[in-house]
Amino acid sequence: MVITTASKEEMLSLWEYNSYREASPTARFFADNIASGNAEFWKIDESGETIGELYVFFDLADKAFADGKTTAYLCAFRIKKEYRGKGLGSRLMEHVLADLRERGFSAATIGVDSTEEQNIRLYHRQGFTEKIKDCFADPCDVDEDMKPKACECYWLLKKELW
Ligand SMILES: CC(C)(COP(=O)(O)OP(=O)(O)OC[C@H]1O[C@@H](n2cnc3c(N)ncnc32)[C@H](O)[C@@H]1OP(=O)(O)O)[C@@H](O)C(=O)NCCC(=O)NCCS
């Protein structure tokens, strides 16, 4: 099991796009932010295969999510179905949180659907215990104009890193 950061090309390939040009607006938003250094793509590999991903955004327009100095936003957290429930997601998240702490960030945020009880339990266990607010758009899921798409209500949770 290996946890590393990876390039925007690897992210696009994991999301099954052959090129930047054919990628969705959201995939291009992620790729652009990885390229500029405002986001990081973290992946977990098992026997040479990428089986999980988690992204960090350092600065976003809504500073409650990420403000570039103290608070960073985690999103698009996925472990391949057949590998779930084995502790790999927790290990990936702990690795990324430790890296944020080393960079001097004092808090991390993450969004969760209020109906996703398993995810809420996992995030609470990881220390995301403070609910910041209800959200109705995801800052990293964008439309053709690169504007956040409206979505069902979800909670923005926060964890203090020290
Ligand atoms: C959320 C997710 C990344 C966690 O990764 P994981 O490797 O399964 O997590 P761990 O094994 O470290 O921890 C297991 C915990 O994850 C949570 N979980 C959420 N969905 C799960 C699933 N389908 N299978 C097993 N555990 C799940 C549970 O809280 C579980 O703890 P529990 O034993 O108390 O129920 C993974 O389940 C996943 O990819 N889910 C689908 C995508 C998703 O919902 N992503 C988050 C929102 S973007």
The ligand as an SDF file (V2000), in Angstrom:
LIG
                    3D

 48 50  0  0  0  0  0  0  0  0999 V2000
  -16.0950    6.9160    2.0900 C   0  0  0  0  0  0  0  0  0  0  0  0
  -14.9630    5.9810    1.6580 C   0  0  0  0  0  0  0  0  0  0  0  0
  -13.9250    6.7690    0.8610 C   0  0  0  0  0  0  0  0  0  0  0  0
  -14.3120    5.3970    2.9320 C   0  0  0  0  0  0  0  0  0  0  0  0
  -13.2420    4.5420    2.5410 O   0  0  0  0  0  0  0  0  0  0  0  0
  -13.0660    3.0990    3.2470 P   0  0  0  0  0  0  0  0  0  0  0  0
  -11.7540    2.5600    2.8490 O   0  0  0  0  0  0  0  0  0  0  0  0
  -14.2610    2.2730    2.9700 O   0  0  0  0  0  0  0  0  0  0  0  0
  -13.0570    3.5460    4.7660 O   0  0  0  0  0  0  0  0  0  0  0  0
  -12.4580    2.7390    6.0070 P   0  0  0  0  0  0  0  0  0  0  0  0
  -12.3980    1.2900    5.6790 O   0  0  0  0  0  0  0  0  0  0  0  0
  -11.2240    3.4070    6.4540 O   0  0  0  0  0  0  0  0  0  0  0  0
  -13.5200    3.0150    7.0900 O   0  0  0  0  0  0  0  0  0  0  0  0
  -14.7440    2.3250    6.9970 C   0  0  0  0  0  0  0  0  0  0  0  0
  -15.7980    3.3080    7.3130 C   0  0  0  0  0  0  0  0  0  0  0  0
  -16.1390    4.0200    6.1190 O   0  0  0  0  0  0  0  0  0  0  0  0
  -17.5140    4.2850    6.1190 C   0  0  0  0  0  0  0  0  0  0  0  0
  -18.0900    3.7940    4.8880 N   0  0  0  0  0  0  0  0  0  0  0  0
  -18.8040    4.5550    4.0370 C   0  0  0  0  0  0  0  0  0  0  0  0
  -19.1990    3.8460    2.9890 N   0  0  0  0  0  0  0  0  0  0  0  0
  -18.7290    2.5740    3.1570 C   0  0  0  0  0  0  0  0  0  0  0  0
  -18.8160    1.3620    2.4000 C   0  0  0  0  0  0  0  0  0  0  0  0
  -19.4970    1.3180    1.2450 N   0  0  0  0  0  0  0  0  0  0  0  0
  -18.2240    0.2310    2.8730 N   0  0  0  0  0  0  0  0  0  0  0  0
  -17.5590    0.2660    4.0520 C   0  0  0  0  0  0  0  0  0  0  0  0
  -17.4340    1.3850    4.7960 N   0  0  0  0  0  0  0  0  0  0  0  0
  -18.0190    2.5370    4.3620 C   0  0  0  0  0  0  0  0  0  0  0  0
  -18.0860    3.6750    7.3690 C   0  0  0  0  0  0  0  0  0  0  0  0
  -18.1730    4.6990    8.3350 O   0  0  0  0  0  0  0  0  0  0  0  0
  -17.0800    2.6780    7.8030 C   0  0  0  0  0  0  0  0  0  0  0  0
  -17.0350    2.5950    9.1850 O   0  0  0  0  0  0  0  0  0  0  0  0
  -18.0110    1.6650   10.0140 P   0  0  0  0  0  0  0  0  0  0  0  0
  -17.2930    0.3660   10.0740 O   0  0  0  0  0  0  0  0  0  0  0  0
  -18.1280    2.3730   11.3090 O   0  0  0  0  0  0  0  0  0  0  0  0
  -19.3150    1.5600    9.2760 O   0  0  0  0  0  0  0  0  0  0  0  0
  -15.4860    4.8070    0.7850 C   0  0  0  0  0  0  0  0  0  0  0  0
  -16.3960    4.0670    1.5140 O   0  0  0  0  0  0  0  0  0  0  0  0
  -16.1290    5.2640   -0.5390 C   0  0  0  0  0  0  0  0  0  0  0  0
  -15.4420    5.3860   -1.5470 O   0  0  0  0  0  0  0  0  0  0  0  0
  -17.4490    5.5010   -0.5460 N   0  0  0  0  0  0  0  0  0  0  0  0
  -18.1480    5.9350   -1.7670 C   0  0  0  0  0  0  0  0  0  0  0  0
  -17.8180    7.3690   -2.1680 C   0  0  0  0  0  0  0  0  0  0  0  0
  -18.1590    8.3320   -1.0600 C   0  0  0  0  0  0  0  0  0  0  0  0
  -19.2340    8.2800   -0.4530 O   0  0  0  0  0  0  0  0  0  0  0  0
  -17.2160    9.2710   -0.7910 N   0  0  0  0  0  0  0  0  0  0  0  0
  -17.3510   10.2880    0.2130 C   0  0  0  0  0  0  0  0  0  0  0  0
  -18.0740   11.5000   -0.2590 C   0  0  0  0  0  0  0  0  0  0  0  0
  -17.2790   12.3190   -1.5830 S   0  0  0  0  0  0  0  0  0  0  0  0
  1  2  1  0
  2  3  1  0
  2  4  1  0
  2 36  1  0
  4  5  1  0
  5  6  1  0
  6  7  2  0
  6  8  1  0
  6  9  1  0
  9 10  1  0
 10 11  2  0
 10 12  1  0
 10 13  1  0
 13 14  1  0
 14 15  1  0
 15 16  1  0
 15 30  1  0
 16 17  1  0
 17 18  1  0
 17 28  1  0
 18 19  1  0
 18 27  1  0
 19 20  2  0
 20 21  1  0
 21 22  1  0
 21 27  2  0
 22 23  1  0
 22 24  2  0
 24 25  1  0
 25 26  2  0
 26 27  1  0
 28 29  1  0
 28 30  1  0
 30 31  1  0
 31 32  1  0
 32 33  2  0
 32 34  1  0
 32 35  1  0
 36 37  1  0
 36 38  1  0
 38 39  2  0
 38 40  1  0
 40 41  1  0
 41 42  1  0
 42 43  1  0
 43 44  2  0
 43 45  1  0
 45 46  1  0
 46 47  1  0
 47 48  1  0
M  END
$$$$
